[in-house]
């Protein structure tokens, strides 16, 4: 089971590293969910997030974000 924590968009500045899963469906407005995780397999974590929070979405991508020092 993938371990992750969803992060509210306004709270992402409190995390040194976080990720975004963004829908890439061509016929819909893109949606994003931000999360943090210690897992190494980001695709697996993102797939779990999509399944849990964006049912029916088939196309998505993971975007890593790092806080600049």
The 8 nearest C-alpha neighbors of each residue, nearest first, counted from 0:
[[1, 2, 47, 44, 43, 3, 38, 46],
 [2, 0, 44, 3, 47, 43, 38, 48],
 [1, 3, 36, 0, 38, 44, 4, 37],
 [4, 2, 36, 35, 1, 34, 5, 44],
 [3, 5, 35, 34, 6, 36, 2, 33],
 [4, 6, 34, 33, 35, 3, 7, 32],
 [7, 5, 34, 33, 8, 4, 11, 10],
 [6, 8, 10, 9, 11, 33, 5, 32],
 [7, 9, 10, 11, 6, 33, 32, 12],
 [8, 10, 7, 11, 12, 6, 13, 33],
 [11, 9, 7, 8, 12, 13, 6, 14],
 [12, 10, 13, 14, 8, 9, 6, 7],
 [11, 13, 14, 10, 66, 9, 15, 8],
 [14, 12, 11, 10, 15, 66, 16, 9],
 [15, 13, 16, 12, 11, 17, 66, 10],
 [16, 14, 66, 65, 13, 17, 12, 67],
 [17, 15, 65, 14, 64, 66, 18, 35],
 [16, 18, 35, 64, 34, 63, 14, 65],
 [19, 17, 63, 34, 64, 33, 62, 35],
 [18, 20, 33, 62, 32, 61, 21, 34],
 [19, 21, 61, 32, 31, 60, 45, 62],
 [22, 20, 31, 59, 60, 30, 19, 23],
 [21, 23, 59, 29, 30, 24, 58, 60],
 [24, 22, 59, 58, 25, 29, 21, 60],
 [23, 25, 58, 26, 27, 22, 29, 59],
 [24, 26, 27, 23, 28, 29, 58, 22],
 [27, 25, 24, 28, 23, 29, 22, 58],
 [28, 26, 24, 25, 29, 23, 22, 30],
 [27, 29, 30, 26, 24, 25, 22, 23],
 [30, 28, 22, 23, 27, 21, 31, 24],
 [31, 29, 22, 21, 28, 32, 20, 23],
 [32, 30, 21, 20, 19, 22, 33, 29],
 [31, 33, 20, 19, 34, 21, 30, 5],
 [34, 32, 19, 6, 18, 5, 20, 31],
 [35, 33, 5, 6, 18, 4, 17, 19],
 [34, 36, 17, 4, 3, 18, 5, 6],
 [37, 35, 3, 38, 2, 4, 34, 17],
 [36, 38, 39, 35, 2, 3, 40, 41],
 [37, 39, 36, 40, 2, 41, 1, 44],
 [38, 40, 41, 37, 36, 44, 43, 42],
 [41, 39, 43, 42, 38, 44, 45, 1],
 [42, 40, 44, 43, 39, 45, 38, 61],
 [41, 43, 45, 44, 40, 46, 61, 60],
 [42, 44, 46, 41, 45, 40, 47, 1],
 [43, 45, 41, 47, 1, 46, 42, 48],
 [46, 44, 48, 42, 47, 43, 41, 49],
 [45, 47, 43, 49, 44, 48, 42, 50],
 [46, 48, 50, 44, 45, 49, 51, 43],
 [49, 47, 45, 51, 50, 46, 52, 44],
 [48, 50, 53, 46, 52, 47, 51, 45],
 [49, 51, 47, 54, 48, 53, 52, 46],
 [52, 50, 48, 49, 47, 53, 54, 46],
 [51, 53, 49, 48, 50, 54, 47, 32],
 [54, 52, 49, 50, 56, 51, 55, 48],
 [55, 53, 50, 56, 52, 49, 51, 57],
 [54, 56, 57, 53, 50, 49, 58, 52],
 [57, 55, 54, 58, 53, 49, 22, 24],
 [56, 58, 55, 59, 24, 22, 23, 54],
 [59, 57, 23, 24, 22, 56, 60, 21],
 [58, 60, 22, 23, 21, 20, 57, 61],
 [59, 61, 21, 20, 22, 62, 23, 58],
 [62, 60, 20, 19, 21, 63, 18, 45],
 [61, 63, 19, 18, 20, 60, 64, 21],
 [64, 62, 18, 17, 19, 61, 65, 16],
 [63, 65, 17, 18, 16, 62, 66, 19],
 [66, 64, 16, 15, 67, 17, 63, 14],
 [65, 67, 15, 16, 68, 64, 12, 14],
 [68, 66, 65, 15, 64, 16, 12, 14],
 [67, 66, 65, 15, 16, 12, 14, 64]]
